[in-house]
Amino acid sequence: MDVNGKVAVVTGAASGMGFAMAETFAGAGMKVVLADIEEAALEQATAQLVQAGYEAIGVRTDVSQLPEIEALAAATLKQFGAVHVLCNNAGVGIGAPVGGTSIADWKWTLDIDLWGPIYGVETFLPLIEEQGEGHINSTASMAGLYAGASLGAYNVAKHGVVALMTSLERDLRWRDSKVHASVLCPGPINTNIVDSERNREPEDAAQHVASEQGQKFWQFLTRTLADGMNPTEVGPMVLDAIVDEKFWILTHPEMGEITINQNRAMIEDQRLTR
């Protein structure tokens, strides 16, 4: 896919991997629509690209709300007249074990991390197909390939994103569509996802169930991500997948190999115990 002059929409674009994607796409000659729920950060990120001479607009968007995703699509078409690439990147996380996660926490996580990409695909796919070519990417996680402790809701959401994009890729290929799909499964990246509750409504956050196990894991995760890959390295990986029509994007492929081997061992254990 020749991306020069094409239009890309990126959610969760005010910081981290989302901004890295937006900046990379703009540098490749694309027109970019940045979407994020943090209005001040979004304005700053958009201004940074515009001041650098790129064509970009920002649209405040809560991806958990279908009408706001539809408004994002409308704003994109109004400004640029088309859309060719969508990156469902916005995401949140909470550290809590299954059985120790409140219904409010489950709903908040799934609404953003899973329903956000579902809404994005359902809204933007017809618009992208009208262009005769394009690409949809969604950010999952290595947590979408295996499930560790203390991240129950996040694991479920990210497994769902992997399933969503895998299904989409098969459906598009089955009908020989010129639109392609990919899924980003990052390992440790130095982003501010550990502070994602800063954007949560106070009355909803009050229902969060804290646990010693979840708090210890979150402290460990915070230290791990602080030493993680710079998000600027992720943008070119996503662009490469779009240009070369790759499905899997693994920032830490060695972790993917570990996951594959763990799954093989689990299957073998199950076979031997039957």
C-alpha positions as a Python dict, from the first residue, in 0.01 Angstrom:
ca = {
    (1, 'M'): (0, 0, 0),
    (2, 'D'): (128, 342, -96),
    (3, 'V'): (41, 556, 206),
    (4, 'N'): (151, 895, 72),
    (5, 'G'): (-146, 1130, 66),
    (6, 'K'): (-373, 880, 242),
    (7, 'V'): (-575, 952, 557),
    (8, 'A'): (-514, 775, 890),
    (9, 'V'): (-717, 785, 1211),
    (10, 'V'): (-546, 690, 1539),
    (11, 'T'): (-723, 658, 1874),
    (12, 'G'): (-535, 706, 2199),
    (13, 'A'): (-315, 937, 1994),
    (14, 'A'): (-230, 1206, 2250),
    (15, 'S'): (65, 1012, 2390),
    (16, 'G'): (261, 687, 2388),
    (17, 'M'): (225, 443, 2102),
    (18, 'G'): (-72, 629, 1956),
    (19, 'F'): (123, 950, 1913),
    (20, 'A'): (418, 752, 1777),
    (21, 'M'): (189, 605, 1510),
    (22, 'A'): (42, 945, 1423),
    (23, 'E'): (385, 1105, 1397),
    (24, 'T'): (522, 818, 1187),
    (25, 'F'): (224, 827, 952),
    (26, 'A'): (252, 1204, 912),
    (27, 'G'): (622, 1171, 834),
    (28, 'A'): (532, 921, 562),
    (29, 'G'): (311, 1179, 392),
    (30, 'M'): (-25, 1084, 542),
    (31, 'K'): (-299, 1315, 667),
    (32, 'V'): (-367, 1225, 1028),
    (33, 'V'): (-666, 1246, 1261),
    (34, 'L'): (-567, 1214, 1626),
    (35, 'A'): (-837, 1098, 1867),
    (36, 'D'): (-810, 1088, 2245),
    (37, 'I'): (-1025, 1142, 2553),
    (38, 'E'): (-770, 1381, 2712),
    (39, 'E'): (-852, 1712, 2548),
    (40, 'A'): (-553, 1919, 2665),
    (41, 'A'): (-301, 1648, 2576),
    (42, 'L'): (-475, 1596, 2241),
    (43, 'E'): (-453, 1966, 2156),
    (44, 'Q'): (-83, 1968, 2241),
    (45, 'A'): (-9, 1655, 2036),
    (46, 'T'): (-203, 1784, 1735),
    (47, 'A'): (-32, 2124, 1755),
    (48, 'Q'): (306, 1952, 1760),
    (49, 'L'): (235, 1783, 1427),
    (50, 'V'): (79, 2092, 1269),
    (51, 'Q'): (373, 2307, 1373),
    (52, 'A'): (603, 2053, 1212),
    (53, 'G'): (424, 2114, 882),
    (54, 'Y'): (199, 1807, 876),
    (55, 'E'): (-173, 1791, 796),
    (56, 'A'): (-343, 1686, 1118),
    (57, 'I'): (-653, 1748, 1324),
    (58, 'G'): (-754, 1637, 1673),
    (59, 'V'): (-1098, 1506, 1768),
    (60, 'R'): (-1179, 1441, 2134),
    (61, 'T'): (-1325, 1090, 2145),
    (62, 'D'): (-1441, 848, 2409),
    (63, 'V'): (-1398, 517, 2225),
    (64, 'S'): (-1635, 338, 2463),
    (65, 'Q'): (-1924, 535, 2312),
    (66, 'L'): (-2042, 436, 1964),
    (67, 'P'): (-2186, 783, 1885),
    (68, 'E'): (-1845, 937, 1952),
    (69, 'I'): (-1675, 691, 1717),
    (70, 'E'): (-1935, 780, 1455),
    (71, 'A'): (-1867, 1149, 1517),
    (72, 'L'): (-1494, 1081, 1475),
    (73, 'A'): (-1562, 924, 1136),
    (74, 'A'): (-1782, 1218, 1035),
    (75, 'A'): (-1515, 1470, 1138),
    (76, 'T'): (-1254, 1278, 938),
    (77, 'L'): (-1466, 1279, 623),
    (78, 'K'): (-1555, 1646, 668),
    (79, 'Q'): (-1189, 1747, 696),
    (80, 'F'): (-1020, 1512, 449),
    (81, 'G'): (-1299, 1354, 243),
    (82, 'A'): (-1180, 997, 294),
    (83, 'V'): (-1025, 751, 536),
    (84, 'H'): (-782, 472, 447),
    (85, 'V'): (-627, 360, 776),
    (86, 'L'): (-769, 312, 1124),
    (87, 'C'): (-562, 228, 1430),
    (88, 'N'): (-771, 128, 1731),
    (89, 'N'): (-506, 203, 1992),
    (90, 'A'): (-682, 357, 2295),
    (91, 'G'): (-660, 134, 2599),
    (92, 'V'): (-668, 114, 2978),
    (93, 'G'): (-572, -137, 3244),
    (94, 'I'): (-638, -230, 3605),
    (95, 'G'): (-441, -470, 3822),
    (96, 'A'): (-680, -712, 3990),
    (97, 'P'): (-732, -1088, 4002),
    (98, 'V'): (-1039, -1260, 3864),
    (99, 'G'): (-1283, -1281, 4154),
    (100, 'G'): (-1139, -960, 4295),
    (101, 'T'): (-1243, -734, 4009),
    (102, 'S'): (-1556, -524, 4048),
    (103, 'I'): (-1825, -530, 3781),
    (104, 'A'): (-1752, -160, 3727),
    (105, 'D'): (-1386, -243, 3659),
    (106, 'W'): (-1480, -522, 3418),
    (107, 'K'): (-1717, -294, 3231),
    (108, 'W'): (-1478, 3, 3217),
    (109, 'T'): (-1195, -213, 3084),
    (110, 'L'): (-1401, -405, 2829),
    (111, 'D'): (-1590, -95, 2709),
    (112, 'I'): (-1264, 76, 2614),
    (113, 'D'): (-1026, -207, 2531),
    (114, 'L'): (-1265, -436, 2342),
    (115, 'W'): (-1582, -248, 2252),
    (116, 'G'): (-1370, 47, 2136),
    (117, 'P'): (-1205, -163, 1860),
    (118, 'I'): (-1538, -330, 1778),
    (119, 'Y'): (-1704, 9, 1734),
    (120, 'G'): (-1406, 127, 1529),
    (121, 'V'): (-1417, -169, 1292),
    (122, 'E'): (-1794, -158, 1247),
    (123, 'T'): (-1793, 218, 1182),
    (124, 'F'): (-1481, 261, 969),
    (125, 'L'): (-1465, -61, 765),
    (126, 'P'): (-1739, 41, 518),
    (127, 'L'): (-1581, 385, 477),
    (128, 'I'): (-1236, 237, 412),
    (129, 'E'): (-1374, -19, 166),
    (130, 'E'): (-1527, 267, -32),
    (131, 'Q'): (-1171, 383, -108),
    (132, 'G'): (-1083, 51, -270),
    (133, 'E'): (-787, -8, -39),
    (134, 'G'): (-689, 44, 321),
    (135, 'H'): (-594, -108, 652),
    (136, 'I'): (-732, -154, 1004),
    (137, 'N'): (-498, -216, 1295),
    (138, 'S'): (-590, -273, 1658),
    (139, 'T'): (-362, -268, 1958),
    (140, 'A'): (-387, -584, 2167),
    (141, 'S'): (-98, -694, 2389),
    (142, 'M'): (116, -993, 2471),
    (143, 'A'): (-160, -1030, 2731),
    (144, 'G'): (-382, -1113, 2434),
    (145, 'L'): (-169, -1420, 2362),
    (146, 'Y'): (-131, -1552, 2713),
    (147, 'A'): (-299, -1473, 3044),
    (148, 'G'): (-96, -1391, 3352),
    (149, 'A'): (-215, -1327, 3707),
    (150, 'S'): (-373, -1004, 3834),
    (151, 'L'): (-487, -876, 3493),
    (152, 'G'): (-811, -1063, 3445),
    (153, 'A'): (-1020, -794, 3276),
    (154, 'Y'): (-729, -671, 3064),
    (155, 'N'): (-640, -1026, 2955),
    (156, 'V'): (-998, -1096, 2851),
    (157, 'A'): (-1022, -771, 2655),
    (158, 'K'): (-692, -819, 2473),
    (159, 'H'): (-766, -1183, 2388),
    (160, 'G'): (-1089, -1047, 2242),
    (161, 'V'): (-900, -792, 2031),
    (162, 'V'): (-674, -1064, 1890),
    (163, 'A'): (-983, -1273, 1806),
    (164, 'L'): (-1156, -971, 1652),
    (165, 'M'): (-866, -887, 1424),
    (166, 'T'): (-793, -1249, 1334),
    (167, 'S'): (-1158, -1295, 1237),
    (168, 'L'): (-1156, -970, 1041),
    (169, 'E'): (-840, -1070, 854),
    (170, 'R'): (-995, -1404, 757),
    (171, 'D'): (-1321, -1240, 648),
    (172, 'L'): (-1141, -981, 434),
    (173, 'R'): (-919, -1243, 273),
    (174, 'W'): (-1214, -1475, 209),
    (175, 'R'): (-1387, -1212, -2),
    (176, 'D'): (-1062, -1094, -163),
    (177, 'S'): (-1095, -746, -16),
    (178, 'K'): (-833, -481, -83),
    (179, 'V'): (-859, -380, 282),
    (180, 'H'): (-616, -556, 515),
    (181, 'A'): (-596, -603, 891),
    (182, 'S'): (-327, -636, 1154),
    (183, 'V'): (-294, -672, 1529),
    (184, 'L'): (-26, -510, 1744),
    (185, 'C'): (83, -720, 2043),
    (186, 'P'): (332, -507, 2236),
    (187, 'G'): (545, -628, 2522),
    (188, 'P'): (677, -379, 2780),
    (189, 'I'): (651, -27, 2633),
    (190, 'N'): (722, 289, 2831),
    (191, 'T'): (374, 443, 2818),
    (192, 'N'): (143, 592, 3081),
    (193, 'I'): (-116, 311, 3073),
    (194, 'V'): (-45, 249, 3443),
    (195, 'D'): (-205, 590, 3503),
    (196, 'S'): (-507, 522, 3283),
    (197, 'E'): (-756, 573, 3566),
    (198, 'R'): (-679, 945, 3548),
    (199, 'N'): (-944, 959, 3272),
    (200, 'R'): (-1207, 765, 3463),
    (201, 'E'): (-1524, 924, 3596),
    (202, 'P'): (-1493, 968, 3977),
    (203, 'E'): (-1821, 791, 4054),
    (204, 'D'): (-1714, 496, 3841),
    (205, 'A'): (-1363, 485, 3986),
    (206, 'A'): (-1512, 477, 4337),
    (207, 'Q'): (-1635, 124, 4259),
    (208, 'H'): (-1282, -1, 4193),
    (209, 'V'): (-1189, -293, 4418),
    (210, 'A'): (-830, -267, 4544),
    (211, 'S'): (-644, -581, 4650),
    (212, 'E'): (-298, -647, 4789),
    (213, 'Q'): (-226, -887, 4502),
    (214, 'G'): (-336, -635, 4241),
    (215, 'Q'): (-141, -351, 4403),
    (216, 'K'): (180, -554, 4419),
    (217, 'F'): (145, -657, 4058),
    (218, 'W'): (72, -300, 3949),
    (219, 'Q'): (386, -179, 4125),
    (220, 'F'): (587, -447, 3945),
    (221, 'L'): (425, -355, 3613),
    (222, 'T'): (499, 15, 3666),
    (223, 'R'): (870, -60, 3716),
    (224, 'T'): (876, -295, 3416),
    (225, 'L'): (713, -47, 3179),
    (226, 'A'): (943, 234, 3294),
    (227, 'D'): (1233, 27, 3160),
    (228, 'G'): (1042, -78, 2850),
    (229, 'M'): (1082, 4, 2482),
    (230, 'N'): (1046, 366, 2376),
    (231, 'P'): (705, 403, 2205),
    (232, 'T'): (868, 590, 1916),
    (233, 'E'): (1001, 253, 1802),
    (234, 'V'): (649, 115, 1764),
    (235, 'G'): (521, 364, 1505),
    (236, 'P'): (751, 240, 1224),
    (237, 'M'): (655, -121, 1305),
    (238, 'V'): (288, -42, 1247),
    (239, 'L'): (361, 154, 930),
    (240, 'D'): (567, -136, 799),
    (241, 'A'): (275, -374, 860),
    (242, 'I'): (40, -142, 672),
    (243, 'V'): (270, -98, 374),
    (244, 'D'): (365, -467, 350),
    (245, 'E'): (24, -607, 455),
    (246, 'K'): (153, -798, 758),
    (247, 'F'): (-92, -926, 1018),
    (248, 'W'): (115, -990, 1331),
    (249, 'I'): (311, -702, 1487),
    (250, 'L'): (519, -818, 1783),
    (251, 'T'): (739, -556, 1948),
    (252, 'H'): (913, -830, 2145),
    (253, 'P'): (912, -1139, 1920),
    (254, 'E'): (1109, -1338, 2176),
    (255, 'M'): (807, -1313, 2406),
    (256, 'G'): (595, -1453, 2126),
    (257, 'E'): (820, -1756, 2105),
    (258, 'I'): (787, -1808, 2480),
    (259, 'T'): (409, -1793, 2446),
    (260, 'I'): (406, -2045, 2163),
    (261, 'N'): (626, -2283, 2360),
    (262, 'Q'): (410, -2244, 2671),
    (263, 'N'): (97, -2325, 2472),
    (264, 'R'): (263, -2630, 2320),
    (265, 'A'): (367, -2751, 2665),
    (266, 'M'): (16, -2700, 2801),
    (267, 'I'): (-136, -2896, 2513),
    (268, 'E'): (118, -3176, 2565),
    (269, 'D'): (43, -3186, 2939),
    (270, 'Q'): (-328, -3213, 2865),
    (271, 'R'): (-265, -3497, 2618),
    (272, 'L'): (-54, -3692, 2867),
    (273, 'T'): (-308, -3659, 3148),
    (274, 'R'): (-602, -3788, 2946),
}
